[in-house]
Amino acid sequence: MQFAQRLDCFHSNVFADMDQAKARARAAGQEIIDLSLGSSDLPAQSHVLDAIAQSLTDASTHGYLLFHGTRTFREAAATWYTQRFGISVDPETEVLPLIGSQEGTAHLPLAILNPGDFALLLDPGYPSHAGGVYLASGQVYAMPMVAERGFLPVFQDIPAPVLAQARMMVLSYPHNPTTAIAPLSFFQEAVAFCQQHDLVLVHDFPYADLTFGEKPPSVLQADPQKTCSIEFFTLSKSYNMGGFRVGYAIGNATLIRALRCVKAAIDFNQYQGILNGAIAALSGPQQGVQIVVETFQRRRDAFVNALHQMGWQVPTPPATMYVWAKLPPPWATNSVQFCTQLVESTGVAVSPGAGFGKSGEGYVRFALVHEPPKLERAVERISHFLRSA
């Protein structure tokens, strides 16, 4: 049996290797403290669940949901965006519902790239961004990011031959995994660069609310006319609705229409009841979002303080639900080995930086998806592991 060559890029996956290491640790009787996945452990708000529950007995919600049936959700998303960022949005032509924002980042390359075209991606970056490019038979050019530059790429370093064959750039700030925030001036530079080189500018924005200071800018604030930009949002982080798979795109009407064409060939939309819950989340009380932010800030402070007390001096993240930590010797060049040995020895599972790209090697990512006592217990195990090693 023969398979498409595009699948070759997916045969090696460090996260699959980590899953196997976790399975071995469980089989050996270890209690797993899983800090490897960015899936919130917090519940969705009650008014969101009520809206979904009330839909269940309404038979009109039980059928296929096509684009025009999502008008109310698109209006709620447009209103939320305009109130938050001060830019008007046409819910008919500039908003598209998605089954999670990952659907958008995975499918948009199919609408933009021809085989062999380049996409400019952050390195380190979220793995599914590259996955969508490979499924479209495109090539990835990794834009290296280093701490000394605030984990912002240098556009001028992109080789001219790559630029000549590039069709899109994908950014994502606040950034997973590094937790960096990009200023509006950076997005203005990115928009000007993409306009100059006729690139589509994609911004994946799942952590729009999950910051511990000033709110981050939207890319459309740097491109208010939506000349070349599209932005992806999700309800997974702010509203603890990861399992409900609700996201949406806002941006250039031509890009929205192109993504809609791809989506129409692959799926319909979520169950109407789930979108009713999403409408309640976007248009209802927002105190729950602040509770989410305060919860992860409290966890961040407890975890970082515990690491500092054991002697691992990591920077305090300004955003997201993660800590991005540079590995101490002797693991500075083998994050997969560190993570594998750590979970098998202690039951603490974390993500190796190498899984996020070449520039992620030498780091690990901790997901703060437990309450402080369990996070501190994880640090105790890590400390013991480092001392014994």
C-alpha positions as CSV (number, residue, x, y, z in Angstrom):
1,M,0.0,0.0,0.0
2,Q,1.4,3.4,-1.0
3,F,0.7,6.7,0.7
4,A,1.1,10.4,-0.3
5,Q,4.6,11.8,0.1
6,R,3.2,14.7,2.1
7,L,2.7,12.3,5.1
8,D,6.5,11.8,5.3
9,C,6.8,14.9,7.3
10,F,4.5,13.5,10.0
11,H,6.3,10.2,10.7
12,S,8.6,11.7,13.4
13,N,6.8,13.3,16.3
14,V,8.4,14.1,19.6
15,F,5.0,14.4,21.3
16,A,4.1,10.9,20.3
17,D,7.4,9.8,21.8
18,M,6.4,11.6,25.0
19,D,3.1,9.9,25.1
20,Q,4.9,6.5,25.0
21,A,7.2,7.7,27.8
22,K,4.1,8.6,29.9
23,A,2.6,5.2,29.2
24,R,5.7,3.5,30.4
25,A,5.8,5.6,33.5
26,R,2.1,4.7,34.3
27,A,2.8,1.1,33.7
28,A,5.7,1.3,36.2
29,G,3.3,2.7,38.8
30,Q,4.3,6.4,38.6
31,E,1.7,9.0,39.5
32,I,1.7,11.3,36.5
33,I,1.6,15.0,36.9
34,D,1.1,16.1,33.3
35,L,2.4,19.5,32.5
36,S,2.9,18.7,28.8
37,L,-0.5,19.7,27.3
38,G,-2.0,23.2,27.2
39,S,-5.5,22.0,27.9
40,S,-7.1,24.1,30.6
41,D,-8.4,22.1,33.6
42,L,-10.9,24.9,34.4
43,P,-14.7,24.5,33.7
44,A,-16.7,26.5,31.2
45,Q,-19.0,29.1,32.8
46,S,-22.5,28.1,33.9
47,H,-24.3,30.6,31.6
48,V,-22.4,29.0,28.7
49,L,-23.4,25.5,29.7
50,D,-27.0,26.6,30.3
51,A,-27.2,28.0,26.7
52,I,-26.0,24.6,25.4
53,A,-28.3,22.6,27.6
54,Q,-31.4,24.6,26.6
55,S,-30.6,23.9,22.9
56,L,-30.6,20.1,23.4
57,T,-34.4,19.8,23.5
58,D,-34.8,22.1,20.5
59,A,-35.2,19.9,17.5
60,S,-34.4,22.8,15.1
61,T,-30.8,22.6,16.3
62,H,-30.3,19.0,15.4
63,G,-29.6,19.2,11.7
64,Y,-26.7,20.3,9.6
65,L,-25.6,23.9,10.2
66,L,-24.5,25.7,7.1
67,F,-22.8,29.1,6.8
68,H,-25.9,31.3,6.7
69,G,-27.2,29.6,9.9
70,T,-24.2,30.9,11.8
71,R,-25.2,34.6,11.3
72,T,-25.9,35.2,15.0
73,F,-22.6,33.7,16.1
74,R,-20.7,35.8,13.5
75,E,-22.4,38.9,14.7
76,A,-21.4,38.1,18.3
77,A,-17.8,37.5,17.2
78,A,-17.7,40.8,15.2
79,T,-19.2,42.7,18.1
80,W,-16.8,41.3,20.6
81,Y,-13.9,42.2,18.3
82,T,-15.0,45.7,17.7
83,Q,-15.6,46.4,21.4
84,R,-12.2,45.0,22.2
85,F,-10.0,46.5,19.5
86,G,-12.0,49.4,18.1
87,I,-12.1,48.1,14.5
88,S,-15.4,47.6,12.6
89,V,-16.0,44.1,11.2
90,D,-18.6,42.9,8.6
91,P,-20.0,39.7,10.1
92,E,-21.2,38.6,6.6
93,T,-17.9,38.9,4.7
94,E,-15.1,39.2,7.3
95,V,-16.0,36.5,9.9
96,L,-15.9,32.7,9.5
97,P,-16.8,30.2,12.2
98,L,-14.2,27.4,12.7
99,I,-14.1,24.1,14.5
100,G,-11.3,25.5,16.7
101,S,-8.7,27.9,15.4
102,Q,-6.5,25.0,14.5
103,E,-8.9,24.2,11.7
104,G,-8.1,27.6,10.3
105,T,-4.4,27.4,10.5
106,A,-4.4,23.9,9.0
107,H,-6.8,24.6,6.1
108,L,-5.8,28.1,5.1
109,P,-2.5,26.9,3.4
110,L,-4.7,24.8,1.1
111,A,-6.3,28.1,-0.2
112,I,-3.0,30.0,-0.5
113,L,-0.1,27.6,-1.4
114,N,0.7,25.8,-4.6
115,P,3.0,22.8,-4.3
116,G,6.5,24.0,-3.5
117,D,5.5,27.5,-2.3
118,F,7.0,28.7,1.0
119,A,5.3,29.7,4.2
120,L,7.3,31.7,6.7
121,L,6.8,30.3,10.2
122,L,8.1,31.1,13.7
123,D,10.8,28.9,15.1
124,P,10.0,27.7,17.8
125,G,6.3,27.7,17.0
126,Y,3.1,25.8,17.4
127,P,3.5,22.5,15.5
128,S,0.2,22.5,13.6
129,H,1.2,25.6,11.7
130,A,3.8,23.6,9.9
131,G,1.4,20.7,9.6
132,G,-1.0,22.7,7.5
133,V,1.8,23.8,5.2
134,Y,2.9,20.2,4.7
135,L,-0.6,19.0,3.9
136,A,-0.8,21.7,1.2
137,S,2.5,20.4,-0.2
138,G,4.2,23.6,0.7
139,Q,7.7,24.3,2.1
140,V,8.4,25.7,5.5
141,Y,11.0,28.5,6.1
142,A,11.6,28.7,9.8
143,M,12.2,32.2,11.1
144,P,14.5,31.7,14.1
145,M,13.6,33.5,17.4
146,V,15.9,34.0,20.3
147,A,15.5,35.4,23.8
148,E,18.0,38.2,23.2
149,R,15.5,39.7,20.6
150,G,12.4,39.1,22.7
151,F,11.5,36.1,20.6
152,L,10.7,38.2,17.6
153,P,11.9,37.2,14.1
154,V,14.1,39.3,11.9
155,F,12.3,39.7,8.6
156,Q,15.4,41.1,6.9
157,D,17.2,37.8,7.5
158,I,14.8,35.9,5.2
159,P,16.8,34.9,2.0
160,A,15.7,36.6,-1.2
161,P,15.1,33.3,-3.1
162,V,12.8,32.1,-0.3
163,L,10.9,35.4,-0.4
164,A,10.4,35.1,-4.1
165,Q,8.6,31.8,-3.6
166,A,6.8,32.7,-0.3
167,R,3.1,33.2,-0.2
168,M,2.3,33.6,3.5
169,M,3.7,34.4,6.9
170,V,2.3,33.0,10.2
171,L,2.7,34.8,13.5
172,S,1.3,34.1,16.9
173,Y,1.6,36.5,19.9
174,P,1.3,36.0,22.9
175,H,3.5,33.2,21.8
176,N,3.3,29.5,22.4
177,P,5.7,28.2,23.6
178,T,8.0,31.2,24.5
179,T,5.2,33.3,26.2
180,A,6.5,36.4,24.4
181,I,4.3,39.4,23.6
182,A,4.8,41.4,20.4
183,P,4.2,45.2,20.5
184,L,2.0,47.0,17.9
185,S,5.1,48.4,16.2
186,F,6.2,44.8,15.4
187,F,2.9,44.1,13.7
188,Q,3.1,47.3,11.8
189,E,6.5,46.2,10.5
190,A,5.1,42.8,9.7
191,V,2.2,44.3,7.7
192,A,4.5,46.6,5.8
193,F,6.8,43.7,5.0
194,C,3.9,41.4,3.8
195,Q,2.4,44.2,1.7
196,Q,5.9,44.8,0.1
197,H,6.3,41.1,-0.8
198,D,2.7,40.2,-1.5
199,L,2.4,37.8,1.4
200,V,-0.7,36.8,3.3
201,L,-0.2,37.7,7.0
202,V,-1.8,35.1,9.3
203,H,-2.0,35.8,13.0
204,D,-3.0,32.9,15.4
205,F,-4.4,34.7,18.5
206,P,-5.5,32.1,21.1
207,Y,-4.1,33.9,24.1
208,A,-5.7,37.3,23.4
209,D,-6.9,37.5,27.0
210,L,-4.4,35.4,28.9
211,T,-1.8,38.1,29.7
212,F,-0.7,39.4,33.1
213,G,-0.3,43.1,32.2
214,E,-1.3,45.2,29.2
215,K,-3.6,43.5,26.7
216,P,-1.8,42.5,23.5
217,P,-2.6,44.1,20.1
218,S,-4.5,42.6,17.3
219,V,-2.7,42.3,13.9
220,L,-5.7,44.2,12.4
221,Q,-4.8,47.2,14.5
222,A,-1.7,47.4,12.3
223,D,-3.8,46.6,9.2
224,P,-7.2,48.3,9.9
225,Q,-8.2,48.2,6.2
226,K,-7.5,44.4,6.3
227,T,-5.4,44.6,3.2
228,C,-3.5,41.3,3.7
229,S,-4.3,40.0,7.1
230,I,-6.4,37.3,8.8
231,E,-6.6,36.5,12.5
232,F,-7.7,33.4,14.2
233,F,-9.5,33.3,17.6
234,T,-10.6,30.5,19.9
235,L,-12.8,30.1,22.9
236,S,-10.6,27.3,24.3
237,K,-8.4,29.5,26.5
238,S,-10.4,32.5,27.6
239,Y,-13.6,30.6,28.1
240,N,-12.3,27.0,29.0
241,M,-14.1,25.6,26.0
242,G,-11.3,23.6,24.4
243,G,-13.3,20.4,24.1
244,F,-16.2,22.2,22.4
245,R,-14.0,23.1,19.5
246,V,-15.1,26.7,18.8
247,G,-13.0,29.3,16.9
248,Y,-13.4,31.9,14.2
249,A,-11.4,33.9,11.7
250,I,-11.7,37.7,11.2
251,G,-9.9,39.5,8.4
252,N,-9.6,40.3,4.7
253,A,-12.9,39.4,3.0
254,T,-11.1,37.7,0.1
255,L,-9.1,35.4,2.5
256,I,-12.3,34.7,4.4
257,R,-14.0,33.6,1.2
258,A,-11.1,31.4,0.2
259,L,-11.0,29.7,3.5
260,R,-14.7,29.3,3.4
261,C,-14.3,27.4,0.1
262,V,-11.9,25.0,1.6
263,K,-14.1,24.5,4.7
264,A,-17.2,23.8,2.5
265,A,-15.4,20.9,0.9
266,I,-14.4,19.3,4.2
267,D,-17.0,20.0,6.8
268,F,-20.1,21.9,7.9
269,N,-20.1,23.6,11.3
270,Q,-20.5,22.6,14.9
271,Y,-23.8,21.6,16.5
272,Q,-25.9,24.8,16.8
273,G,-26.2,24.3,20.6
274,I,-22.4,24.7,20.9
275,L,-22.5,27.9,18.9
276,N,-25.3,29.1,21.2
277,G,-23.0,28.5,24.1
278,A,-20.2,30.4,22.3
279,I,-22.6,33.3,21.7
280,A,-23.4,33.4,25.4
281,A,-19.6,33.4,26.2
282,L,-18.8,36.2,23.8
283,S,-21.8,38.4,24.6
284,G,-22.5,37.5,28.2
285,P,-20.7,38.4,31.5
286,Q,-16.9,38.5,31.2
287,Q,-16.0,38.1,34.8
288,G,-15.1,34.4,34.1
289,V,-12.3,35.5,31.8
290,Q,-10.8,37.6,34.6
291,I,-11.0,34.6,36.9
292,V,-9.1,32.5,34.3
293,V,-6.4,35.2,34.0
294,E,-6.1,35.5,37.8
295,T,-5.9,31.7,38.2
296,F,-3.1,31.2,35.8
297,Q,-1.2,34.2,37.2
298,R,-1.4,32.7,40.6
299,R,-0.2,29.4,39.3
300,R,2.6,31.1,37.3
301,D,3.8,32.9,40.4
302,A,3.8,29.7,42.6
303,F,5.5,27.6,40.0
304,V,8.2,30.2,39.1
305,N,8.9,30.8,42.7
306,A,9.3,27.1,43.4
307,L,11.7,26.8,40.5
308,H,13.7,29.8,41.7
309,Q,13.9,28.3,45.2
310,M,15.4,25.1,43.8
311,G,17.9,27.1,41.8
312,W,16.4,27.0,38.3
313,Q,16.3,30.6,37.3
314,V,13.6,30.9,34.7
315,P,12.0,34.2,33.5
316,T,8.6,35.1,34.7
317,P,6.1,34.7,31.7
318,P,4.2,37.8,30.7
319,A,1.4,35.8,29.2
320,T,-0.1,32.4,28.3
321,M,-0.5,29.3,30.5
322,Y,3.1,28.2,30.1
323,V,6.6,28.6,31.4
324,W,9.4,28.4,28.9
325,A,12.6,27.3,30.6
326,K,16.2,27.0,29.4
327,L,17.5,23.6,30.3
328,P,20.5,23.2,32.6
329,P,23.6,21.1,31.7
330,P,23.9,18.3,30.7
331,W,20.6,18.4,28.8
332,A,21.1,21.7,27.1
333,T,21.2,20.0,23.7
334,N,18.8,17.2,24.2
335,S,15.4,18.3,25.5
336,V,13.7,15.0,24.4
337,Q,16.1,12.9,26.5
338,F,15.5,15.2,29.5
339,C,11.7,15.0,29.2
340,T,11.7,11.2,28.7
341,Q,14.0,10.5,31.6
342,L,12.1,13.0,33.8
343,V,8.7,11.4,33.3
344,E,10.0,7.9,33.6
345,S,11.9,8.7,36.8
346,T,9.4,11.1,38.5
347,G,6.0,11.0,36.7
348,V,6.3,14.7,35.8
349,A,5.6,15.1,32.1
350,V,6.7,18.3,30.2
351,S,7.1,19.2,26.6
352,P,10.6,19.2,25.0
353,G,11.5,22.4,23.2
354,A,12.7,20.4,20.2
355,G,9.1,19.6,19.5
356,F,8.4,23.2,18.6
357,G,11.3,23.6,16.1
358,K,15.0,23.7,15.8
359,S,15.3,26.9,17.8
360,G,13.4,25.3,20.7
361,E,16.1,22.8,21.4
362,G,17.6,23.4,24.8
363,Y,14.3,24.5,26.3
364,V,11.3,22.8,27.9
365,R,7.7,24.0,28.2
366,F,5.7,23.6,31.4
367,A,1.9,23.9,31.1
368,L,0.3,25.3,34.3
369,V,-2.8,23.1,34.2
370,H,-2.9,22.2,37.9
371,E,-3.4,24.1,41.1
372,P,-0.3,25.4,43.0
373,P,0.0,22.5,45.5
374,K,0.4,20.0,42.6
375,L,2.7,22.3,40.7
376,E,4.9,22.7,43.7
377,R,4.9,18.9,44.2
378,A,6.0,18.6,40.5
379,V,8.9,21.0,41.2
380,E,9.9,18.9,44.2
381,R,10.2,15.9,42.0
382,I,12.1,17.8,39.3
383,S,14.5,19.1,42.0
384,H,15.1,15.5,43.2
385,F,15.7,14.4,39.6
386,L,18.2,17.1,38.9
387,R,20.1,16.4,42.1
388,S,20.2,12.7,41.5
389,A,21.3,13.1,37.9
